[in-house]
Amino acid sequence: MPGLDILGFVAALLTTLCWLPQAFRTIRTKDTKSLSLVTQSVFTVGVGLWLIYGIIAGNAPIIFANGVTFVLVALILAMKLRYG
């Protein structure tokens, strides 16, 4: 694996992992009052577009990062919509 891909996967791993605490907290408490619906919505769409870009470009680090992140932020968004 080329060094640039390793750098990409490390960056992808770190930026994806930062969403885990928020997702776990939201699932556990169902408290979404402090989360902005607009911010969460825009971010979810943005991550989805990055995922599509990564798939089209065939870029594994972008696909990995945005695939996992999309699942996490979409889950948080769904809980925000459900629990307000």
Distance bins in CASP14 RR format, pairs under 12 A and 6 or more apart:
PFRMAT RR
TARGET T0000
AUTHOR 0000-0000-0000
RMODE 2
METHOD distances of the structure
MODEL  1
1 7 0 0 0 0 0 1 0 0 0 0 0
1 8 0 0 0 0 0 1 0 0 0 0 0
1 9 0 0 0 0 1 0 0 0 0 0 0
1 10 0 0 0 0 0 1 0 0 0 0 0
1 60 0 0 0 0 1 0 0 0 0 0 0
1 61 0 0 0 0 0 1 0 0 0 0 0
2 8 0 0 0 0 0 1 0 0 0 0 0
2 9 0 0 0 0 0 1 0 0 0 0 0
2 60 0 0 0 0 0 1 0 0 0 0 0
2 61 0 0 0 0 0 1 0 0 0 0 0
3 9 0 0 0 0 1 0 0 0 0 0 0
3 10 0 0 0 0 1 0 0 0 0 0 0
3 11 0 0 0 0 0 1 0 0 0 0 0
3 61 0 0 0 0 0 1 0 0 0 0 0
4 10 0 0 0 0 0 1 0 0 0 0 0
4 11 0 0 0 0 0 1 0 0 0 0 0
4 59 0 0 0 0 0 1 0 0 0 0 0
4 60 0 0 0 0 0 1 0 0 0 0 0
4 61 0 0 0 0 1 0 0 0 0 0 0
5 11 0 0 0 0 0 1 0 0 0 0 0
5 12 0 0 0 0 0 1 0 0 0 0 0
5 58 0 0 0 0 0 1 0 0 0 0 0
5 59 0 0 0 0 1 0 0 0 0 0 0
5 60 1 0 0 1 0 0 0 0 0 0 0
5 61 1 0 0 1 0 0 0 0 0 0 0
5 62 0 0 0 0 0 1 0 0 0 0 0
5 63 0 0 0 0 0 1 0 0 0 0 0
5 64 0 0 0 0 0 1 0 0 0 0 0
6 12 0 0 0 0 0 1 0 0 0 0 0
6 13 0 0 0 0 0 1 0 0 0 0 0
6 60 0 0 0 0 0 1 0 0 0 0 0
6 61 0 0 0 0 1 0 0 0 0 0 0
7 13 0 0 0 0 0 1 0 0 0 0 0
7 14 0 0 0 0 0 1 0 0 0 0 0
7 61 0 0 0 0 1 0 0 0 0 0 0
8 14 0 0 0 0 1 0 0 0 0 0 0
8 15 0 0 0 0 1 0 0 0 0 0 0
8 16 0 0 0 0 0 1 0 0 0 0 0
8 59 0 0 0 0 1 0 0 0 0 0 0
8 60 0 0 0 0 1 0 0 0 0 0 0
8 61 1 1 0 0 0 0 0 0 0 0 0
8 62 0 0 0 0 1 0 0 0 0 0 0
8 63 0 0 0 0 0 1 0 0 0 0 0
8 64 0 0 0 0 1 0 0 0 0 0 0
8 65 1 0 0 1 0 0 0 0 0 0 0
8 66 0 0 0 0 0 1 0 0 0 0 0
9 15 0 0 0 0 0 1 0 0 0 0 0
9 16 0 0 0 0 0 1 0 0 0 0 0
9 59 0 0 0 0 0 1 0 0 0 0 0
9 60 1 0 0 1 0 0 0 0 0 0 0
9 61 1 0 1 0 0 0 0 0 0 0 0
9 62 0 0 0 0 0 1 0 0 0 0 0
9 63 0 0 0 0 0 1 0 0 0 0 0
9 64 1 0 0 1 0 0 0 0 0 0 0
9 65 0 0 0 0 1 0 0 0 0 0 0
9 68 0 0 0 0 0 1 0 0 0 0 0
10 16 0 0 0 0 0 1 0 0 0 0 0
10 17 0 0 0 0 0 1 0 0 0 0 0
10 61 0 0 0 0 1 0 0 0 0 0 0
10 64 0 0 0 0 0 1 0 0 0 0 0
10 65 0 0 0 0 0 1 0 0 0 0 0
11 17 0 0 0 0 0 1 0 0 0 0 0
11 18 0 0 0 0 0 1 0 0 0 0 0
11 61 1 0 0 1 0 0 0 0 0 0 0
11 62 0 0 0 0 1 0 0 0 0 0 0
11 64 0 0 0 0 0 1 0 0 0 0 0
11 65 1 0 0 1 0 0 0 0 0 0 0
11 66 0 0 0 0 0 1 0 0 0 0 0
11 69 0 0 0 0 0 1 0 0 0 0 0
12 18 0 0 0 0 0 1 0 0 0 0 0
12 19 0 0 0 0 0 1 0 0 0 0 0
12 47 0 0 0 0 0 1 0 0 0 0 0
12 50 0 0 0 0 0 1 0 0 0 0 0
12 51 0 0 0 0 0 1 0 0 0 0 0
12 54 0 0 0 0 0 1 0 0 0 0 0
12 59 0 0 0 0 0 1 0 0 0 0 0
12 60 0 0 0 0 1 0 0 0 0 0 0
12 61 1 0 1 0 0 0 0 0 0 0 0
12 62 1 0 0 1 0 0 0 0 0 0 0
12 63 0 0 0 0 1 0 0 0 0 0 0
12 64 1 0 1 0 0 0 0 0 0 0 0
12 65 1 1 0 0 0 0 0 0 0 0 0
12 66 0 0 0 0 1 0 0 0 0 0 0
12 67 0 0 0 0 1 0 0 0 0 0 0
12 68 0 0 0 0 1 0 0 0 0 0 0
12 69 0 0 0 0 1 0 0 0 0 0 0
13 19 0 0 0 0 0 1 0 0 0 0 0
13 20 0 0 0 0 0 1 0 0 0 0 0
13 61 0 0 0 0 1 0 0 0 0 0 0
13 64 0 0 0 0 1 0 0 0 0 0 0
13 65 1 0 0 1 0 0 0 0 0 0 0
13 68 0 0 0 0 1 0 0 0 0 0 0
13 69 0 0 0 0 0 1 0 0 0 0 0
14 20 0 0 0 0 0 1 0 0 0 0 0
14 61 0 0 0 0 0 1 0 0 0 0 0
14 65 0 0 0 0 1 0 0 0 0 0 0
14 68 0 0 0 0 0 1 0 0 0 0 0
14 69 0 0 0 0 0 1 0 0 0 0 0
15 43 0 0 0 0 0 1 0 0 0 0 0
15 47 0 0 0 0 0 1 0 0 0 0 0
15 50 0 0 0 0 0 1 0 0 0 0 0
15 61 0 0 0 0 0 1 0 0 0 0 0
15 62 0 0 0 0 0 1 0 0 0 0 0
15 64 0 0 0 0 0 1 0 0 0 0 0
15 65 1 0 0 1 0 0 0 0 0 0 0
15 66 0 0 0 0 1 0 0 0 0 0 0
15 67 0 0 0 0 0 1 0 0 0 0 0
15 68 0 0 0 0 1 0 0 0 0 0 0
15 69 1 0 0 1 0 0 0 0 0 0 0
15 72 0 0 0 0 0 1 0 0 0 0 0
15 73 0 0 0 0 0 1 0 0 0 0 0
16 22 0 0 0 0 0 1 0 0 0 0 0
16 23 0 0 0 0 0 1 0 0 0 0 0
16 47 0 0 0 0 1 0 0 0 0 0 0
16 50 0 0 0 0 0 1 0 0 0 0 0
16 51 0 0 0 0 0 1 0 0 0 0 0
16 61 0 0 0 0 0 1 0 0 0 0 0
16 62 0 0 0 0 0 1 0 0 0 0 0
16 63 0 0 0 0 0 1 0 0 0 0 0
16 64 1 0 0 1 0 0 0 0 0 0 0
16 65 1 0 1 0 0 0 0 0 0 0 0
16 66 0 0 0 0 1 0 0 0 0 0 0
16 67 0 0 0 0 1 0 0 0 0 0 0
16 68 1 0 1 0 0 0 0 0 0 0 0
16 69 1 0 1 0 0 0 0 0 0 0 0
16 70 0 0 0 0 1 0 0 0 0 0 0
16 71 0 0 0 0 1 0 0 0 0 0 0
16 72 1 0 0 1 0 0 0 0 0 0 0
16 73 0 0 0 0 0 1 0 0 0 0 0
17 23 0 0 0 0 0 1 0 0 0 0 0
17 24 0 0 0 0 0 1 0 0 0 0 0
17 64 0 0 0 0 0 1 0 0 0 0 0
17 65 0 0 0 0 0 1 0 0 0 0 0
17 68 0 0 0 0 1 0 0 0 0 0 0
17 69 0 0 0 0 1 0 0 0 0 0 0
17 72 0 0 0 0 1 0 0 0 0 0 0
18 65 0 0 0 0 0 1 0 0 0 0 0
18 68 0 0 0 0 0 1 0 0 0 0 0
18 69 0 0 0 0 1 0 0 0 0 0 0
18 72 0 0 0 0 1 0 0 0 0 0 0
18 73 0 0 0 0 0 1 0 0 0 0 0
19 25 0 0 0 0 0 1 0 0 0 0 0
19 26 0 0 0 0 0 1 0 0 0 0 0
19 27 0 0 0 0 0 1 0 0 0 0 0
19 40 0 0 0 0 0 1 0 0 0 0 0
19 43 0 0 0 0 1 0 0 0 0 0 0
19 44 0 0 0 0 0 1 0 0 0 0 0
19 47 0 0 0 0 1 0 0 0 0 0 0
19 65 0 0 0 0 0 1 0 0 0 0 0
19 66 0 0 0 0 0 1 0 0 0 0 0
19 67 0 0 0 0 0 1 0 0 0 0 0
19 68 0 0 0 0 1 0 0 0 0 0 0
19 69 1 0 1 0 0 0 0 0 0 0 0
19 70 0 0 0 0 1 0 0 0 0 0 0
19 71 0 0 0 0 1 0 0 0 0 0 0
19 72 1 0 1 0 0 0 0 0 0 0 0
19 73 1 0 0 1 0 0 0 0 0 0 0
19 74 0 0 0 0 0 1 0 0 0 0 0
19 75 0 0 0 0 1 0 0 0 0 0 0
19 76 1 0 0 1 0 0 0 0 0 0 0
19 77 0 0 0 0 0 1 0 0 0 0 0
20 26 0 0 0 0 0 1 0 0 0 0 0
20 27 0 0 0 0 0 1 0 0 0 0 0
20 68 0 0 0 0 1 0 0 0 0 0 0
20 69 0 0 0 0 0 1 0 0 0 0 0
20 71 0 0 0 0 0 1 0 0 0 0 0
20 72 1 0 0 1 0 0 0 0 0 0 0
20 73 0 0 0 0 0 1 0 0 0 0 0
20 75 0 0 0 0 0 1 0 0 0 0 0
20 76 0 0 0 0 0 1 0 0 0 0 0
21 27 0 0 0 0 0 1 0 0 0 0 0
21 28 0 0 0 0 0 1 0 0 0 0 0
21 29 0 0 0 0 0 1 0 0 0 0 0
21 72 0 0 0 0 0 1 0 0 0 0 0
21 76 0 0 0 0 0 1 0 0 0 0 0
22 28 0 0 0 0 0 1 0 0 0 0 0
22 29 0 0 0 0 0 1 0 0 0 0 0
22 31 0 0 0 0 0 1 0 0 0 0 0
22 32 0 0 0 0 0 1 0 0 0 0 0
22 34 0 0 0 0 0 1 0 0 0 0 0
22 35 0 0 0 0 1 0 0 0 0 0 0
22 39 0 0 0 0 0 1 0 0 0 0 0
22 40 0 0 0 0 1 0 0 0 0 0 0
22 43 0 0 0 0 0 1 0 0 0 0 0
22 69 0 0 0 0 0 1 0 0 0 0 0
22 72 1 0 0 1 0 0 0 0 0 0 0
22 73 0 0 0 0 1 0 0 0 0 0 0
22 75 0 0 0 0 1 0 0 0 0 0 0
22 76 1 0 0 1 0 0 0 0 0 0 0
22 77 0 0 0 0 0 1 0 0 0 0 0
22 79 0 0 0 0 0 1 0 0 0 0 0
22 80 0 0 0 0 0 1 0 0 0 0 0
23 29 0 0 0 0 0 1 0 0 0 0 0
23 32 0 0 0 0 0 1 0 0 0 0 0
23 35 0 0 0 0 0 1 0 0 0 0 0
23 40 0 0 0 0 0 1 0 0 0 0 0
23 68 0 0 0 0 0 1 0 0 0 0 0
23 69 0 0 0 0 0 1 0 0 0 0 0
23 70 0 0 0 0 0 1 0 0 0 0 0
23 71 0 0 0 0 1 0 0 0 0 0 0
23 72 1 0 1 0 0 0 0 0 0 0 0
23 73 0 0 0 0 1 0 0 0 0 0 0
23 74 0 0 0 0 0 1 0 0 0 0 0
23 75 1 0 1 0 0 0 0 0 0 0 0
23 76 1 0 1 0 0 0 0 0 0 0 0
23 77 0 0 0 0 0 1 0 0 0 0 0
23 78 0 0 0 0 0 1 0 0 0 0 0
23 79 0 0 0 0 1 0 0 0 0 0 0
23 80 0 0 0 0 0 1 0 0 0 0 0
24 30 0 0 0 0 0 1 0 0 0 0 0
24 72 0 0 0 0 1 0 0 0 0 0 0
24 75 0 0 0 0 0 1 0 0 0 0 0
24 76 0 0 0 0 0 1 0 0 0 0 0
24 79 0 0 0 0 0 1 0 0 0 0 0
25 31 1 0 0 1 0 0 0 0 0 0 0
25 32 0 0 0 0 1 0 0 0 0 0 0
25 34 0 0 0 0 0 1 0 0 0 0 0
25 35 0 0 0 0 0 1 0 0 0 0 0
25 72 0 0 0 0 0 1 0 0 0 0 0
25 75 0 0 0 0 0 1 0 0 0 0 0
25 76 0 0 0 0 1 0 0 0 0 0 0
25 79 0 0 0 0 0 1 0 0 0 0 0
26 32 1 0 0 1 0 0 0 0 0 0 0
26 33 0 0 0 0 0 1 0 0 0 0 0
26 34 0 0 0 0 0 1 0 0 0 0 0
26 35 1 0 0 1 0 0 0 0 0 0 0
26 40 0 0 0 0 0 1 0 0 0 0 0
26 72 0 0 0 0 1 0 0 0 0 0 0
26 73 0 0 0 0 0 1 0 0 0 0 0
26 74 0 0 0 0 0 1 0 0 0 0 0
26 75 1 0 0 1 0 0 0 0 0 0 0
26 76 1 0 1 0 0 0 0 0 0 0 0
26 77 0 0 0 0 1 0 0 0 0 0 0
26 78 0 0 0 0 1 0 0 0 0 0 0
26 79 1 0 1 0 0 0 0 0 0 0 0
26 80 1 0 0 1 0 0 0 0 0 0 0
26 81 0 0 0 0 0 1 0 0 0 0 0
26 82 0 0 0 0 0 1 0 0 0 0 0
26 83 0 0 0 0 1 0 0 0 0 0 0
26 84 0 0 0 0 0 1 0 0 0 0 0
27 72 0 0 0 0 0 1 0 0 0 0 0
27 75 1 0 0 1 0 0 0 0 0 0 0
27 76 0 0 0 0 1 0 0 0 0 0 0
27 78 0 0 0 0 0 1 0 0 0 0 0
27 79 1 0 0 1 0 0 0 0 0 0 0
27 82 0 0 0 0 0 1 0 0 0 0 0
27 83 0 0 0 0 0 1 0 0 0 0 0
28 79 0 0 0 0 0 1 0 0 0 0 0
29 35 0 0 0 0 0 1 0 0 0 0 0
29 79 0 0 0 0 1 0 0 0 0 0 0
29 83 0 0 0 0 1 0 0 0 0 0 0
30 76 0 0 0 0 0 1 0 0 0 0 0
30 78 0 0 0 0 0 1 0 0 0 0 0
30 79 1 0 0 1 0 0 0 0 0 0 0
30 80 0 0 0 0 0 1 0 0 0 0 0
30 82 0 0 0 0 1 0 0 0 0 0 0
30 83 1 0 1 0 0 0 0 0 0 0 0
30 84 0 0 0 0 1 0 0 0 0 0 0
31 76 0 0 0 0 0 1 0 0 0 0 0
31 79 0 0 0 0 1 0 0 0 0 0 0
31 80 0 0 0 0 0 1 0 0 0 0 0
31 83 1 0 0 1 0 0 0 0 0 0 0
31 84 0 0 0 0 1 0 0 0 0 0 0
32 39 0 0 0 0 0 1 0 0 0 0 0
32 40 0 0 0 0 1 0 0 0 0 0 0
32 75 0 0 0 0 0 1 0 0 0 0 0
32 76 1 0 0 1 0 0 0 0 0 0 0
32 77 0 0 0 0 1 0 0 0 0 0 0
32 78 0 0 0 0 1 0 0 0 0 0 0
32 79 1 0 1 0 0 0 0 0 0 0 0
32 80 1 0 1 0 0 0 0 0 0 0 0
32 81 0 0 0 0 1 0 0 0 0 0 0
32 82 0 0 0 0 1 0 0 0 0 0 0
32 83 1 0 1 0 0 0 0 0 0 0 0
32 84 1 0 1 0 0 0 0 0 0 0 0
33 79 0 0 0 0 0 1 0 0 0 0 0
33 80 0 0 0 0 1 0 0 0 0 0 0
33 83 0 0 0 0 1 0 0 0 0 0 0
33 84 1 0 0 1 0 0 0 0 0 0 0
34 40 0 0 0 0 0 1 0 0 0 0 0
34 76 0 0 0 0 0 1 0 0 0 0 0
34 80 0 0 0 0 0 1 0 0 0 0 0
34 83 0 0 0 0 0 1 0 0 0 0 0
34 84 0 0 0 0 0 1 0 0 0 0 0
35 41 0 0 0 0 0 1 0 0 0 0 0
35 43 0 0 0 0 0 1 0 0 0 0 0
35 44 0 0 0 0 0 1 0 0 0 0 0
35 73 0 0 0 0 0 1 0 0 0 0 0
35 76 1 0 0 1 0 0 0 0 0 0 0
35 77 0 0 0 0 1 0 0 0 0 0 0
35 78 0 0 0 0 0 1 0 0 0 0 0
35 79 0 0 0 0 1 0 0 0 0 0 0
35 80 1 0 1 0 0 0 0 0 0 0 0
35 81 0 0 0 0 0 1 0 0 0 0 0
35 83 0 0 0 0 1 0 0 0 0 0 0
35 84 0 0 0 0 1 0 0 0 0 0 0
36 42 0 0 0 0 1 0 0 0 0 0 0
36 43 0 0 0 0 1 0 0 0 0 0 0
36 44 0 0 0 0 0 1 0 0 0 0 0
36 76 0 0 0 0 0 1 0 0 0 0 0
36 77 0 0 0 0 0 1 0 0 0 0 0
36 80 0 0 0 0 1 0 0 0 0 0 0
36 84 0 0 0 0 0 1 0 0 0 0 0
37 43 0 0 0 0 0 1 0 0 0 0 0
37 44 0 0 0 0 0 1 0 0 0 0 0
37 76 0 0 0 0 0 1 0 0 0 0 0
37 77 0 0 0 0 1 0 0 0 0 0 0
37 78 0 0 0 0 0 1 0 0 0 0 0
37 79 0 0 0 0 0 1 0 0 0 0 0
37 80 1 0 1 0 0 0 0 0 0 0 0
37 81 1 0 0 1 0 0 0 0 0 0 0
37 82 0 0 0 0 0 1 0 0 0 0 0
37 83 0 0 0 0 0 1 0 0 0 0 0
37 84 1 0 0 1 0 0 0 0 0 0 0
38 44 0 0 0 0 0 1 0 0 0 0 0
38 45 0 0 0 0 0 1 0 0 0 0 0
38 77 0 0 0 0 0 1 0 0 0 0 0
38 80 0 0 0 0 0 1 0 0 0 0 0
39 45 0 0 0 0 0 1 0 0 0 0 0
39 46 0 0 0 0 0 1 0 0 0 0 0
39 73 0 0 0 0 0 1 0 0 0 0 0
39 76 0 0 0 0 0 1 0 0 0 0 0
39 77 0 0 0 0 1 0 0 0 0 0 0
39 80 0 0 0 0 1 0 0 0 0 0 0
40 46 0 0 0 0 0 1 0 0 0 0 0
40 47 0 0 0 0 0 1 0 0 0 0 0
40 72 0 0 0 0 0 1 0 0 0 0 0
40 73 1 0 0 1 0 0 0 0 0 0 0
40 74 0 0 0 0 1 0 0 0 0 0 0
40 75 0 0 0 0 0 1 0 0 0 0 0
40 76 1 0 0 1 0 0 0 0 0 0 0
40 77 1 0 1 0 0 0 0 0 0 0 0
40 78 0 0 0 0 1 0 0 0 0 0 0
40 79 0 0 0 0 1 0 0 0 0 0 0
40 80 1 0 1 0 0 0 0 0 0 0 0
40 81 0 0 0 0 1 0 0 0 0 0 0
40 84 0 0 0 0 0 1 0 0 0 0 0
41 47 0 0 0 0 0 1 0 0 0 0 0
41 48 0 0 0 0 0 1 0 0 0 0 0
41 73 0 0 0 0 1 0 0 0 0 0 0
41 74 0 0 0 0 0 1 0 0 0 0 0
41 76 0 0 0 0 0 1 0 0 0 0 0
41 77 1 0 0 1 0 0 0 0 0 0 0
41 78 0 0 0 0 0 1 0 0 0 0 0
41 80 0 0 0 0 1 0 0 0 0 0 0
41 81 0 0 0 0 1 0 0 0 0 0 0
42 48 0 0 0 0 0 1 0 0 0 0 0
42 49 0 0 0 0 0 1 0 0 0 0 0
42 73 0 0 0 0 0 1 0 0 0 0 0
42 77 0 0 0 0 0 1 0 0 0 0 0
43 49 0 0 0 0 0 1 0 0 0 0 0
43 50 0 0 0 0 0 1 0 0 0 0 0
43 66 0 0 0 0 0 1 0 0 0 0 0
43 69 0 0 0 0 1 0 0 0 0 0 0
43 70 0 0 0 0 1 0 0 0 0 0 0
43 72 0 0 0 0 0 1 0 0 0 0 0
43 73 1 0 1 0 0 0 0 0 0 0 0
43 74 0 0 0 0 1 0 0 0 0 0 0
43 76 0 0 0 0 1 0 0 0 0 0 0
43 77 0 0 0 0 1 0 0 0 0 0 0
43 80 0 0 0 0 0 1 0 0 0 0 0
44 50 0 0 0 0 0 1 0 0 0 0 0
44 51 0 0 0 0 0 1 0 0 0 0 0
44 66 0 0 0 0 0 1 0 0 0 0 0
44 67 0 0 0 0 0 1 0 0 0 0 0
44 69 0 0 0 0 1 0 0 0 0 0 0
44 70 1 0 0 1 0 0 0 0 0 0 0
44 71 0 0 0 0 0 1 0 0 0 0 0
44 72 0 0 0 0 1 0 0 0 0 0 0
44 73 1 0 1 0 0 0 0 0 0 0 0
44 74 1 0 1 0 0 0 0 0 0 0 0
44 75 0 0 0 0 1 0 0 0 0 0 0
44 76 0 0 0 0 1 0 0 0 0 0 0
44 77 1 0 1 0 0 0 0 0 0 0 0
44 78 0 0 0 0 1 0 0 0 0 0 0
44 79 0 0 0 0 0 1 0 0 0 0 0
44 80 0 0 0 0 1 0 0 0 0 0 0
44 81 0 0 0 0 0 1 0 0 0 0 0
45 51 0 0 0 0 0 1 0 0 0 0 0
45 52 0 0 0 0 0 1 0 0 0 0 0
45 66 0 0 0 0 0 1 0 0 0 0 0
45 70 0 0 0 0 1 0 0 0 0 0 0
45 73 0 0 0 0 1 0 0 0 0 0 0
45 74 0 0 0 0 1 0 0 0 0 0 0
45 77 0 0 0 0 1 0 0 0 0 0 0
46 52 0 0 0 0 1 0 0 0 0 0 0
46 53 0 0 0 0 1 0 0 0 0 0 0
46 66 0 0 0 0 1 0 0 0 0 0 0
46 67 0 0 0 0 0 1 0 0 0 0 0
46 69 0 0 0 0 1 0 0 0 0 0 0
46 70 0 0 0 0 1 0 0 0 0 0 0
46 73 0 0 0 0 1 0 0 0 0 0 0
46 74 0 0 0 0 0 1 0 0 0 0 0
46 77 0 0 0 0 0 1 0 0 0 0 0
47 53 0 0 0 0 0 1 0 0 0 0 0
47 54 0 0 0 0 0 1 0 0 0 0 0
47 62 0 0 0 0 0 1 0 0 0 0 0
47 63 0 0 0 0 0 1 0 0 0 0 0
47 65 0 0 0 0 1 0 0 0 0 0 0
47 66 1 0 1 0 0 0 0 0 0 0 0
47 67 1 0 0 1 0 0 0 0 0 0 0
47 68 0 0 0 0 1 0 0 0 0 0 0
47 69 1 0 1 0 0 0 0 0 0 0 0
47 70 1 0 1 0 0 0 0 0 0 0 0
47 71 0 0 0 0 1 0 0 0 0 0 0
47 72 0 0 0 0 1 0 0 0 0 0 0
47 73 1 0 1 0 0 0 0 0 0 0 0
47 74 0 0 0 0 1 0 0 0 0 0 0
47 76 0 0 0 0 0 1 0 0 0 0 0
47 77 0 0 0 0 0 1 0 0 0 0 0
48 54 0 0 0 0 1 0 0 0 0 0 0
48 55 0 0 0 0 1 0 0 0 0 0 0
48 62 0 0 0 0 0 1 0 0 0 0 0
48 63 0 0 0 0 0 1 0 0 0 0 0
48 65 0 0 0 0 0 1 0 0 0 0 0
48 66 1 0 0 1 0 0 0 0 0 0 0
48 67 1 0 0 1 0 0 0 0 0 0 0
48 68 0 0 0 0 0 1 0 0 0 0 0
48 69 0 0 0 0 1 0 0 0 0 0 0
48 70 1 0 1 0 0 0 0 0 0 0 0
48 71 0 0 0 0 0 1 0 0 0 0 0
48 72 0 0 0 0 0 1 0 0 0 0 0
48 73 0 0 0 0 1 0 0 0 0 0 0
48 74 0 0 0 0 1 0 0 0 0 0 0
48 77 0 0 0 0 0 1 0 0 0 0 0
49 55 0 0 0 0 0 1 0 0 0 0 0
49 56 0 0 0 0 0 1 0 0 0 0 0
49 62 0 0 0 0 0 1 0 0 0 0 0
49 66 0 0 0 0 1 0 0 0 0 0 0
49 67 0 0 0 0 0 1 0 0 0 0 0
49 70 0 0 0 0 1 0 0 0 0 0 0
50 56 0 0 0 0 0 1 0 0 0 0 0
50 57 0 0 0 0 0 1 0 0 0 0 0
50 59 0 0 0 0 1 0 0 0 0 0 0
50 61 0 0 0 0 0 1 0 0 0 0 0
50 62 1 0 0 1 0 0 0 0 0 0 0
50 63 0 0 0 0 1 0 0 0 0 0 0
50 64 0 0 0 0 0 1 0 0 0 0 0
50 65 1 0 0 1 0 0 0 0 0 0 0
50 66 1 0 1 0 0 0 0 0 0 0 0
50 67 0 0 0 0 1 0 0 0 0 0 0
50 68 0 0 0 0 0 1 0 0 0 0 0
50 69 0 0 0 0 1 0 0 0 0 0 0
50 70 0 0 0 0 1 0 0 0 0 0 0
50 73 0 0 0 0 0 1 0 0 0 0 0
51 57 0 0 0 0 0 1 0 0 0 0 0
51 58 0 0 0 0 0 1 0 0 0 0 0
51 59 0 0 0 0 0 1 0 0 0 0 0
51 61 0 0 0 0 0 1 0 0 0 0 0
51 62 1 0 0 1 0 0 0 0 0 0 0
51 63 1 0 0 1 0 0 0 0 0 0 0
51 64 0 0 0 0 1 0 0 0 0 0 0
51 65 0 0 0 0 1 0 0 0 0 0 0
51 66 1 1 0 0 0 0 0 0 0 0 0
51 67 1 0 1 0 0 0 0 0 0 0 0
51 68 0 0 0 0 1 0 0 0 0 0 0
51 69 0 0 0 0 1 0 0 0 0 0 0
51 70 1 0 1 0 0 0 0 0 0 0 0
51 71 0 0 0 0 1 0 0 0 0 0 0
51 73 0 0 0 0 0 1 0 0 0 0 0
51 74 0 0 0 0 0 1 0 0 0 0 0
52 58 0 0 0 0 0 1 0 0 0 0 0
52 59 0 0 0 0 0 1 0 0 0 0 0
52 62 0 0 0 0 1 0 0 0 0 0 0
52 63 0 0 0 0 1 0 0 0 0 0 0
52 66 0 0 0 0 1 0 0 0 0 0 0
52 67 0 0 0 0 0 1 0 0 0 0 0
52 70 0 0 0 0 1 0 0 0 0 0 0
53 59 1 0 0 1 0 0 0 0 0 0 0
53 61 0 0 0 0 0 1 0 0 0 0 0
53 62 1 0 0 1 0 0 0 0 0 0 0
53 63 0 0 0 0 1 0 0 0 0 0 0
53 65 0 0 0 0 0 1 0 0 0 0 0
53 66 0 0 0 0 1 0 0 0 0 0 0
53 67 0 0 0 0 0 1 0 0 0 0 0
54 60 0 0 0 0 1 0 0 0 0 0 0
54 61 0 0 0 0 1 0 0 0 0 0 0
54 62 1 0 1 0 0 0 0 0 0 0 0
54 63 1 0 1 0 0 0 0 0 0 0 0
54 64 0 0 0 0 1 0 0 0 0 0 0
54 65 0 0 0 0 1 0 0 0 0 0 0
54 66 1 0 0 1 0 0 0 0 0 0 0
54 67 0 0 0 0 1 0 0 0 0 0 0
54 70 0 0 0 0 0 1 0 0 0 0 0
55 62 0 0 0 0 1 0 0 0 0 0 0
55 63 1 0 1 0 0 0 0 0 0 0 0
55 64 0 0 0 0 0 1 0 0 0 0 0
55 66 0 0 0 0 1 0 0 0 0 0 0
55 67 0 0 0 0 1 0 0 0 0 0 0
55 70 0 0 0 0 0 1 0 0 0 0 0
56 62 0 0 0 0 1 0 0 0 0 0 0
56 63 0 0 0 0 1 0 0 0 0 0 0
57 63 0 0 0 0 1 0 0 0 0 0 0
57 66 0 0 0 0 0 1 0 0 0 0 0
58 64 0 0 0 0 0 1 0 0 0 0 0
59 65 0 0 0 0 1 0 0 0 0 0 0
59 66 0 0 0 0 1 0 0 0 0 0 0
59 67 0 0 0 0 0 1 0 0 0 0 0
60 66 0 0 0 0 0 1 0 0 0 0 0
60 67 0 0 0 0 0 1 0 0 0 0 0
61 67 0 0 0 0 0 1 0 0 0 0 0
61 68 0 0 0 0 0 1 0 0 0 0 0
61 69 0 0 0 0 0 1 0 0 0 0 0
62 68 0 0 0 0 0 1 0 0 0 0 0
62 69 0 0 0 0 0 1 0 0 0 0 0
62 70 0 0 0 0 0 1 0 0 0 0 0
63 69 0 0 0 0 0 1 0 0 0 0 0
63 70 0 0 0 0 0 1 0 0 0 0 0
64 70 0 0 0 0 0 1 0 0 0 0 0
64 71 0 0 0 0 0 1 0 0 0 0 0
65 71 0 0 0 0 0 1 0 0 0 0 0
65 72 0 0 0 0 0 1 0 0 0 0 0
65 73 0 0 0 0 0 1 0 0 0 0 0
66 72 0 0 0 0 0 1 0 0 0 0 0
66 73 0 0 0 0 1 0 0 0 0 0 0
66 74 0 0 0 0 0 1 0 0 0 0 0
67 73 0 0 0 0 1 0 0 0 0 0 0
67 74 0 0 0 0 1 0 0 0 0 0 0
68 74 0 0 0 0 0 1 0 0 0 0 0
68 75 0 0 0 0 0 1 0 0 0 0 0
69 75 0 0 0 0 0 1 0 0 0 0 0
69 76 0 0 0 0 0 1 0 0 0 0 0
69 77 0 0 0 0 0 1 0 0 0 0 0
70 76 0 0 0 0 0 1 0 0 0 0 0
70 77 0 0 0 0 0 1 0 0 0 0 0
70 78 0 0 0 0 0 1 0 0 0 0 0
71 77 0 0 0 0 0 1 0 0 0 0 0
71 78 0 0 0 0 0 1 0 0 0 0 0
72 78 0 0 0 0 0 1 0 0 0 0 0
72 79 0 0 0 0 0 1 0 0 0 0 0
73 79 0 0 0 0 0 1 0 0 0 0 0
73 80 0 0 0 0 0 1 0 0 0 0 0
74 80 0 0 0 0 0 1 0 0 0 0 0
74 81 0 0 0 0 0 1 0 0 0 0 0
75 81 0 0 0 0 0 1 0 0 0 0 0
75 82 0 0 0 0 0 1 0 0 0 0 0
76 82 0 0 0 0 0 1 0 0 0 0 0
76 83 0 0 0 0 0 1 0 0 0 0 0
76 84 0 0 0 0 0 1 0 0 0 0 0
77 83 0 0 0 0 0 1 0 0 0 0 0
77 84 0 0 0 0 0 1 0 0 0 0 0
78 84 0 0 0 0 0 1 0 0 0 0 0
END
